């Protein structure tokens, strides 16, 4: 049995090559600016915005496909004018990006969650929703799951948005640029709250967002050519990645029902329905109501 256990351990070690899975901030992330705006309380990392500066952190590696999750407790009280973001992004003028942006509000008013998807440097795919809980009183998980078929945004494991691969319709899909994982907090009172009408009240500073439960279960990529990255992080005969499994190639029935519920009860803006901005319905919206 001991030998068998040792062999299994070796197989497990090989299976984990290129994968990262940890809950510890320091293993996966590093502050990227305003280092003095970070504090640690055990497993919790606090990041603050004051009248001097916001702050941000970034992953130490870049990834192609997989799932990233962080638990966030958003700014309490009057957070109007502030934005806290959790997102994945590649680099360069034709970058890909998957965004969660949490738009602060006056005390008692709900936070808005804005999601956006950039493909080859083009965004303008905003959706906004309010949440079914108060995100300032406790930690909740926010995840981005990404494979060759879809990008899924999840809140407490409930899907709130799906961006599907519609390459067969001639629509580009983000699948060949490795992406870093980032979070930041900053002052955006020119647009964040009621279109910029409500400004940040600095008498309530510092504004603090708290983080824990850092998890990345994804394919870590060295800096190599796009084709090589895609090859390295796709399943083949000799390796199988969980995000390529048929069971996660699309939402299951329960998740589909959850997404319908979120859209019906909590979505307050969808770029697909904004005829003022898009007199001609964006192509991906014609084929997919997500």
N, C-alpha and C positions, 0 to 999 in steps of 0.2 A: 504493500500500500504506500509505503514511504516513497518508493521509486515512482509509482504512478502519480503521486502528489507532486513530486519534483518535476516530472515530465509535463504535467498540466500547468504547473507554475511557469515553466519555460514557454509553453504555448501561449499562456496568458500574457507573458511579457512581450512576445512577438506581436500578439494581437494589438497591443497598446502602442506600438511604434507609430509615431506621428499623431497620436491622439493626446489630448489634454483634458483632464477631468479633475477639478479641485474646487474646494470652497474657499480657499485662502487668497485674499487680495494680493499679497506680496508675491505669490508664485505666478499669478497670471497677469497682474496689472502693475502700473507705476503711475504716480502723479505726473502729469505732462506740463502743467503750469500752475503758478501760485501755490507752491509747496507749503507755504505757511498758512494756507486756508484749509488744511486737512487736519483732522484729529482722529485718533483711534480709541475705541472703547471695546477691548476684547476683539470679538469678531466683527464689530460694527465700525465702518469707516464713515466719518462725517465730513461733508464738503460744504463750505459756506460761500455765500455771496455777501459782500458788504460794499460800501461806497468807494472802496479802493479797487476791488477786483472780484471777478468770479473765480472759478477753478475748474479743472478738468483732469481726467485720468484716461489712460489708454492701455490696451493689451500689449504685452511684450512680444507676442507672436501675431502673425496674420493667418487667416483660416479660409478654407474653401469647403463649404457644405458642413452641416452639423447643426448644433443647437447651442445657443448662448442664453444664459439666464442670470438675472440679478434680482435680488429683493430690495425694494426701495421704499422708504418712508418719506413722503414728499413734504415740502415746506409747510409748516403749520400756520394757522391764522391768516393774516392778510398777506397773501403772496402775489398780489396783483403786480403785473409788469415783469415778473420773473419767469424764466424758462429753465426747466431741468430736462436734459436730453439723455437718452440712452440709444446708441445707434451703432451700426456697422458701416464701414466705408472703406473703399479702396482709394487709391491716390491718382492724381493726374486730371487733365481736363475732361476726359471721357470716363470719369469714375462711376462706380455703382455705389448705392447707399440705401440702407434700410433704417428708417428713423422712427423712434418713439420720441415725441416732444410733449412735455407736460406743461401746460400753460396755466400759470398761477391766476388767482382771482381774489376778490375781496372776501373778507371773513364771511362765512355762511353761504357763499356762492360756490357751485361745484367747480372743481378742476376740470379742464378740458384736456383730452388726450388727442394729439394730432399725430397721425402716421403719414409717412410719405415714402415713396420708392423712386430712386433715381436709377436710370439705366443709360449707360454711355453718356453721362453728364447731364441728362435731361430728367427733371423732376416734374413738378406741377401735378402730382397725383395725390393731393392731400385728402385725407378723410379725418373727420373729427367725431369724437364720441365723449359722452360723459360716462362715468363709471357707476356700477351698482353698489358701491361702498365709498366711504370716505378714505382716500389714499393718504391722508395726513396723520391718521391716528394709529396706524400699525404698518408693518411691513407687508408688502404684496409682491408676488413674483411677476416679472415681465420678461418674456422670452421671444427670441427670433429663431425660427427653425427654417432651414434652407437646404433644399436639395435641387436636383436637376429638373424637377417638375413644378416646384412651387416655393414661394416664400410665405411663411405663416407667422403672423404676429399673435402672441398669446398673452393673456392677463390671467394670472392664477390658473394656468393651463387651459383656459377657455379661449378658443380662437376668436379674434376680433377683426381679423383681416386676412385674406388670402390673395396673393399676387401669383397668378398661374403662368406657366410657360405656354405661350401662344406663338412659338416660333413657326409653327405650321401655317399661321396666318400672316407671316412676314413681320412679326413684332419681336424685336430683340429681347433676350432674357439674360439676366446676369448670371453667368456660369463659368467665366474664365479669368476673373480677377480676384486674387486673394484679398480678404478684407480684415482690417483691424476692428477691434471692439472698443468703443469710447463712451464716456459720459462726461457731461459738463453742466454747470449752472452759470447763468449769466443774466444780465439786465437787458430785457428786450421790450421796454415799455413803449417803444414806437409802434409795436404791432401786436404784442402778445395778448393783451386783455381788452376785450371789446374793440378790437381793431385799432388799439393805441389810444383810446379815449381815457382809459384809467391808467394813471402813472404809478410808478413805484413809490411807496411811502417809506423813505429811508429811516424814519423814526422807528420802524419795526425791524431794522437790520440788527444783527446778521440774519440772513435767510439760510436755513440749514436743511440740506437733504442728506438722509442717512441711508447707508447701503450695507447689505450683508448677503450671505448665500451666493457667492460668486461661483458660477459653474460654466465651464466650457467643455462640451463633448463634441469635438469637431476635428477636422483634418488640418493640422498645423502645417503651414507651407513655408518652405524657404523661398528666398527671392529668386525665382527662376522664370523662364518664359511662360507665357499664358498657356500654350498648348501642353507644356510639361506639367504645369500646376494641375490642369484639368485631368490629365492622365494619372497623375500621382494620387489624386483624391477621388477617383472614380473606382467603383468595384470592377474587378476582373476575375479571371479564373482562380488566381492565387490569393486573392484577398476580398473580403466582403465587408463593406461598411454598412452600418445599421441604417443610415439615412437613404440608402439605395434600395432598401427592402420594399417589396410591393405593398406591404401593409401601411407604409407611410408615404406612398407616392401621391396619395390624395387624402382628404379628410375622411375619417370613418363616419358612419351614420350619425352617431351621437354628436360628434364635433360639428357636423353639418347642421344639425338642429340647433346647437349652441350658437353657431354663427348667424343663423337666421334670426334667433332671438335677440342677439346683440344688435344686429342691424335694425330690427323692427322697434326695439325699445330704447336704444342708447345712441344710435348714430344721429348726429345733428348736422353733419355736412358731408357731402360726397362729391368730389370733383366730377364724377360721371354725370351728375344731375345738374351741374352748374352751366346752364345754357348761356348765361351772360359771359362767362369766361371762355366757354367752348361751344360756340354756335353749332359746330359740327361735333357730334358725340365722339370722344376719343375712341379709336379703333378697338382697344382692348375692352372698353365698356360695352360695345355692341355684342361681343361674344360671351362675356362673362360678367354676371351681375355682382361679383365680389369686388 
